[in-house]
């Protein structure tokens, strides 16, 4: 029972991160019907920029409290990723908006590869360690252990997801986003600027990706130029699981995928009679993706919609 509770806690933490990244996929798809495969690399850039700024501030030897250092690093990561998200949309995707979808998909993959290689040139191939800034505080719950960092990740992710939900459902910008998703042409006739709405959507997704990247690097204690690839695939799986294009679905899919992956990692040894170890936990994400695509392609909360003419 202790193992189950521990894995459930770990799964909720991972799922919160997956959900944040999945929201970027689902918002862009909901408006453009484009799978932005470069989104995982935006997460990686956020982590690397944060670590670079934190390392630079620590190198100055100034007596600055660790929360200030961490917030400055996070702020730099958010700004860099927002600029990157805006630039990707403006340079790579906007010229192809009326092109066949395959062209945009290939471009997204190309942007992902470019960002990986640029990050490798800037930060190198080696793993970058996250400085031991955050004090390790542990709490006991039902025989399981949860750290203060895990609590912060879950609470902050929940607050961001709730904030995004309110933004989309209760604000003028959210109405403009929903109108653009329904029909950019009709939204334009009603006074909405579709180009502006789409750019803002990319920027918001990049903001969430930056925060998720910092969370991942802080949680695992490292970052790498290739970290965004697998994280992006898992977040995409979460978006498909919940129903891509559906914001609530992305949140649900991320949490479910994190829990499934974590609990599977805890029991895969017993289920395979010791043949497989916990390092095979990534198998569960793609197994779930296959099942969803076979039995419910629209996702758990997705709806079948008519394809745009």
Secondary structure, DSSP 8 states (H G I E B T S, - for coil): -HHHHHHHHHHHHHHHHHHHHHHHHHHHHHHH----TTHHHHHHHHHHHHHHHHHHHHHTT----HHHHHHHHHHHHHHHHHHHHHHIIIIIIGGGTTS-HHHHHHHHHHHHHHHHHHHHHHH-SS-EE--S-S---EEEETTEEEEHHHHHHHHHHHHHHHHHHHHHHHSHHHHHHHHHHH-HHHHHHTT--HHHHHHHHHHHHHHHHHHHHHHHHHHHSEE-TTHHHHHHHHHHHHHHHH-TT-HHHHHHHHHHHHHHHHHHHHHHHHHTTTSS-GGGTHHHHHHHHHHHHHH-TT-SS--------
